[in-house]
Structures are given as C-alpha cells and as structure tokens.
Amino acid sequence: MAVRPASSTKAPALPFTLTAAHPEPELVTVRHRVAPGETVFRIARTYGITVQELSSANGISDPRSLSVGQELLIPGAEAPDSPHSEPDVSPDPKTGRPRVAAREEPPPRPPSRPAPRPGKGTSRPVPATKGMLDWPLRGVLYGRFGKKGREPHDGIDLAAPASTPVKTAQEGTVLYAGEQQGYGLIVIVQHSEGLVTLYAHNRDLRVKTGQAVRRSQVIATVGESGRTSGPHLHFEVRVEGKPVEPLDYLGPLPSS
C-alpha cells in the first residue's frame, strides 16, 4: 500500500543538506531505428556516446544481435541534424540526359549532449566500490553526475515510465520518507560505513521514516513530483554527506 506523507511532514536532522536549487536536464528521449549495415559501434559514434552507454540503455549484451528496424534509445543525446542534402541534378553535356552529381557528404558531426564527466574517454581503474550498490531500476541514463551549468548535479537521472517500481540499492534504514522542495517525494536510506542513497521525484512512497529495508525492496514508484521535466528517478549516492559519482558504486544493469 502506498504511503503518501502529509504536506506538513518535516524532514528530521540529516547528515547533509539538500538544496532547493535542484537542476534537472531536459528530459528528451532520442530514438534511433537501425538501418541495414549499421552496427552498435557506428550508431554510438554517430550520437557521440560510448558503445557501453548505448548497450546499457538498451539491454544489448551481444553487439551482433542488432536487427534491421530495431528501435534503440539514445541516452543523453539530441537528434542529430540530417547530413544529407538534395542531389545536384544537371544535364550530361554529351547525351543531354539528367545526370546526378556525386553527393558530397560533410564530415560526421556528433549531436550536442551533456558535458562528459571528468575522466571520461580516458582509461581509469575500476574503483573498489564498484558493485556495492544495485541499480534502483532499469531506465535510460540521460542526466549524469557533475556540473549542470553553474549548479552541481549531485546524482544521476534515469528516465522510466511512471509507476515503475523503485528499489533500494542496498539494505539499510530509511532516514527520511516525505516531501522536499525541488526533489518532490523522496526516500533517503542510510547504509553501512557512512553510505547514503537518495531517490527523488517519486509518484508515491512505500516506506516510512525509521523503517528498516532490505536490498532490492520496493520503496517507491517513478513519478514527476518536484521540479522535473518528465517521469524519472533522480538517484544520489553520498558518503559522509558528500555527493559521489553513483556509477562508481553501481553494479551491472538489471536485466529487467
């Protein structure tokens, strides 16, 4: 049964401060239909994302499994401009028949997308924390951890259909379940070793403040409460109150 707090619910003292200025990137879902001869690598390069990002967003375990006509979600990208222009048709001076001039293709131009996080594109060791947490849901990663203009973006954003179950990343205790300006309906869970996870913009909550929760327990459902541009989950990981890169703690994407 859903637990929706009253508007008068106040958050208890937390080990960190949540700011009302909560920047959210515009939720724009780009879809790409696979054409004959296209590969995962080629599509990823077209949109300026990595093969891993494209594969993770679409549950692709085998790059060879692409099929013509398959529709793919492109995380964190805008639709690219069409590189094609109308062909130049002029008469052949010898025959007088129309002649199609060779089309000159401009160099590929990747679409604009959010600025990459520091270290992206360079080889870096896998952090020891990798896999400590489970993904709270399977969604399209369209907002990354880091700066969003002048404001810090303290977590990641996962687009998913409204009412999708949101699950705990690890067992722990609910520090707070209620409303927070900018974040909407949120759940904050305290884990061991100073680790805290936050789940925001929910449609409804399934837990109460002070409740013990197990790993992968449903604690809320995806919504668009607070300041959002569409249904999604804003997910944060904090250590001793300081926001950290969630992808350094999350394991493999869930299969469903």
Phi and psi in degrees as a GROMACS rama.xvg file:
@    title "Ramachandran Plot"
@    xaxis  label "Phi"
@    yaxis  label "Psi"
@TYPE xy
-70.1031  142.738  ALA-2
-115.961  105.364  VAL-3
-106.942  117.792  ARG-4
-70.4086  155.246  PRO-5
-71.8163  155.757  ALA-6
-64.6015  -18.2432  SER-7
-84.6577  -4.67347  SER-8
-60.0109  129.274  THR-9
-112.63  142.502  LYS-10
-72.2642  137.851  ALA-11
-71.8648  176.135  PRO-12
-62.5816  123.971  ALA-13
-106.597  157.367  LEU-14
-75.6375  8.25233  PRO-15
-157.582  170.752  PHE-16
-108.72  133.203  THR-17
-101.25  125.743  LEU-18
-91.4387  146.751  THR-19
-68.8979  -28.1533  ALA-20
-75.6019  95.1337  ALA-21
-117.976  89.3441  HIS-22
-65.8887  135.599  PRO-23
-128.104  127.408  GLU-24
-67.3738  152.169  PRO-25
-63.1666  131.022  GLU-26
-81.6792  98.9801  LEU-27
-123.512  117.37  VAL-28
-96.7654  116.328  THR-29
-97.1969  131.342  VAL-30
-117.25  143.215  ARG-31
-129.795  130.928  HIS-32
-97.947  124.77  ARG-33
-65.5874  126.622  VAL-34
-99.1768  161.561  ALA-35
-55.8817  134.763  PRO-36
86.9516  -7.68579  GLY-37
-80.121  146.225  GLU-38
-122.69  166.258  THR-39
-58.6925  -42.7949  VAL-40
-62.3637  -44.966  PHE-41
-65.6446  -42.7091  ARG-42
-65.6488  -43.0982  ILE-43
-60.5758  -42.2264  ALA-44
-66.2407  -37.0509  ARG-45
-58.9133  -40.1647  THR-46
-95.0385  1.24547  TYR-47
71.8581  30.6931  GLY-48
-121.741  171.441  ILE-49
-86.4302  159.058  THR-50
-60.1539  -38.685  VAL-51
-63.9469  -41.1375  GLN-52
-62.9602  -44.8526  GLU-53
-65.0417  -43.8564  LEU-54
-65.2192  -43.1916  SER-55
-64.2736  -40.6965  SER-56
-68.1271  -21.0619  ALA-57
-120.015  8.06484  ASN-58
64.1875  34.9297  GLY-59
-90.2541  110.659  ILE-60
-94.1208  -28.4506  SER-61
-122.695  109.677  ASP-62
-56.3544  -22.4957  PRO-63
-79.696  -4.23911  ARG-64
-86.277  1.41967  SER-65
-62.1343  143.573  LEU-66
-128.539  147.376  SER-67
-60.648  132.194  VAL-68
92.8323  -10.383  GLY-69
-65.7545  138.084  GLN-70
-98.786  128.273  GLU-71
-115.251  144.919  LEU-72
-89.01  134.565  LEU-73
-107.84  104.997  ILE-74
-71.9906  137.033  PRO-75
62.3719  34.4713  GLY-76
-137.697  158.786  ALA-77
-106.534  157.167  GLU-78
-61.2929  130.923  ALA-79
-72.619  152.865  PRO-80
-67.3636  146.291  ASP-81
-67.2314  124.716  SER-82
-81.1741  -1.60362  PRO-83
-98.9722  146.117  HIS-84
-127.668  165.773  SER-85
-64.4122  137.524  GLU-86
-67.4202  151.471  PRO-87
-86.0854  114.6  ASP-88
-106.636  117.897  VAL-89
-137.377  153.592  SER-90
-72.3815  141.629  PRO-91
-71.4245  127.627  ASP-92
-62.2372  -22.388  PRO-93
-88.8618  -45.1887  LYS-94
-100.574  -21.4502  THR-95
80.3695  -1.76402  GLY-96
-83.9732  154.083  ARG-97
-60.1928  140.422  PRO-98
-126.842  131.033  ARG-99
-92.3676  115.967  VAL-100
-69.735  151.517  ALA-101
-60.4734  131.613  ALA-102
-78.9442  129.697  ARG-103
-94.3981  114.825  GLU-104
-87.0754  129.364  GLU-105
-70.2591  158.569  PRO-106
-60.3454  144.207  PRO-107
-58.2637  136.229  PRO-108
-121.806  112.541  ARG-109
-65.9281  146.383  PRO-110
-69.9242  159.695  PRO-111
-69.7157  147.498  SER-112
-156.709  167.238  ARG-113
-56.3325  146.756  PRO-114
-59.2361  136.728  ALA-115
-66.0715  151.724  PRO-116
-73.8316  157.395  ARG-117
-56.058  135.768  PRO-118
91.704  -9.98592  GLY-119
-68.0495  138.718  LYS-120
90.66  -8.57613  GLY-121
-113.833  151.403  THR-122
-75.2425  132.06  SER-123
-140.891  146.236  ARG-124
-65.3408  149.133  PRO-125
-69.503  124.08  VAL-126
-64.4073  150.231  PRO-127
-65.5005  -19.8709  ALA-128
-81.1716  -10.1369  THR-129
-57.5192  127.086  LYS-130
92.9423  -1.78441  GLY-131
-65.8784  -29.4965  MET-132
-119.909  151.531  LEU-133
-95.033  153.099  ASP-134
-65.9045  135.949  TRP-135
-70.395  -20.5562  PRO-136
-167.418  171.723  LEU-137
-100.113  116.62  ARG-138
-149.749  -178.434  GLY-139
-91.0733  118.945  VAL-140
-76.5836  108.408  LEU-141
-122.015  -9.08845  TYR-142
-131.463  123.049  GLY-143
-100.204  165.692  ARG-144
-71.5908  137.233  PHE-145
133.311  -162.251  GLY-146
-73.9613  136.621  LYS-147
-121.979  89.0422  LYS-148
73.0818  -124.244  GLY-149
-91.2815  -13.1759  ARG-150
-100.673  144.22  GLU-151
-75.1296  142.877  PRO-152
-107.516  107.24  HIS-153
-81.4038  2.43442  ASP-154
-151.893  -157.978  GLY-155
-120.372  158.623  ILE-156
-118.683  129.411  ASP-157
-119.342  111.051  LEU-158
-75.6419  134.327  ALA-159
-157.173  157.416  ALA-160
-59.879  145.786  PRO-161
-56.0019  143.301  ALA-162
79.1682  2.83655  SER-163
-61.8659  133.241  THR-164
-62.8084  138.238  PRO-165
-108.097  126.482  VAL-166
-114.919  152.787  LYS-167
-67.6953  143.155  THR-168
-80.5002  -18.4361  ALA-169
-166.909  159.087  GLN-170
-65.9347  154.933  GLU-171
173.896  -157.477  GLY-172
-128.052  136.459  THR-173
-72.2619  113.099  VAL-174
-73.328  -37.8499  LEU-175
-159.949  137.926  TYR-176
-135.923  111.772  ALA-177
174.959  -154.083  GLY-178
-103.474  145.106  GLU-179
-142.651  130.926  GLN-180
-54.7494  130.323  GLN-181
87.7184  -38.6883  GLY-182
-91.6482  -15.8393  TYR-183
71.8724  -143.412  GLY-184
-78.4826  121.048  LEU-185
-126.842  158.615  ILE-186
-127.838  131.221  VAL-187
-119.32  124.642  ILE-188
-116.877  129.81  VAL-189
-92.1068  127.647  GLN-190
-112.2  -170.339  HIS-191
-77.5596  163.068  SER-192
57.0285  38.4682  GLU-193
72.1285  14.0137  GLY-194
-90.0062  132.375  LEU-195
-131.333  139.668  VAL-196
-119.888  148.633  THR-197
-130.258  137.905  LEU-198
-128.413  114.162  TYR-199
-121.104  166.497  ALA-200
68.7681  29.7464  HIS-201
-73.9765  159.043  ASN-202
-83.0191  -43.9939  ARG-203
-149.727  162.956  ASP-204
-111.949  145.389  LEU-205
-114.254  5.58916  ARG-206
-135.581  168.147  VAL-207
-122.042  157.593  LYS-208
-56.9615  133.088  THR-209
90.6576  -6.49501  GLY-210
-78.8565  137.873  GLN-211
-79.6422  137.558  ALA-212
-128.313  148.6  VAL-213
-96.1236  167.51  ARG-214
-63.8481  138.606  ARG-215
66.2757  19.5472  SER-216
-79.1472  138.725  GLN-217
-71.7516  121.381  VAL-218
-115.598  -13.8162  ILE-219
-167.728  -179.494  ALA-220
-130.731  151.804  THR-221
-63.0476  137.442  VAL-222
-149.382  -156.38  GLY-223
-143.074  40.2546  GLU-224
-74.8983  157.567  SER-225
78.4095  -155.665  GLY-226
-91.7553  100.414  ARG-227
-138.254  168.796  THR-228
-115.596  11.391  SER-229
159.684  169.562  GLY-230
-65.4235  124.079  PRO-231
-168.34  171.163  HIS-232
-112.395  126.844  LEU-233
-95.0781  122.174  HIS-234
-122.924  126.64  PHE-235
-121.42  150.566  GLU-236
-124.859  129.714  VAL-237
-129.408  142.77  ARG-238
-122.465  119.882  VAL-239
52.8221  37.1235  GLU-240
86.5629  -10.7801  GLY-241
-95.6376  129.431  LYS-242
-63.9118  136.763  PRO-243
-128.902  166.187  VAL-244
-66.7644  112.209  GLU-245
-58.8437  -34.4273  PRO-246
-65.5621  -17.6267  LEU-247
-77.8847  -9.99366  ASP-248
-115.806  -22.526  TYR-249
-80.4757  144.115  LEU-250
-87.2765  -155.736  GLY-251
-67.4151  152.88  PRO-252
-62.3724  143.489  LEU-253
-66.7545  152.505  PRO-254
-75.2098  -19.9285  SER-255
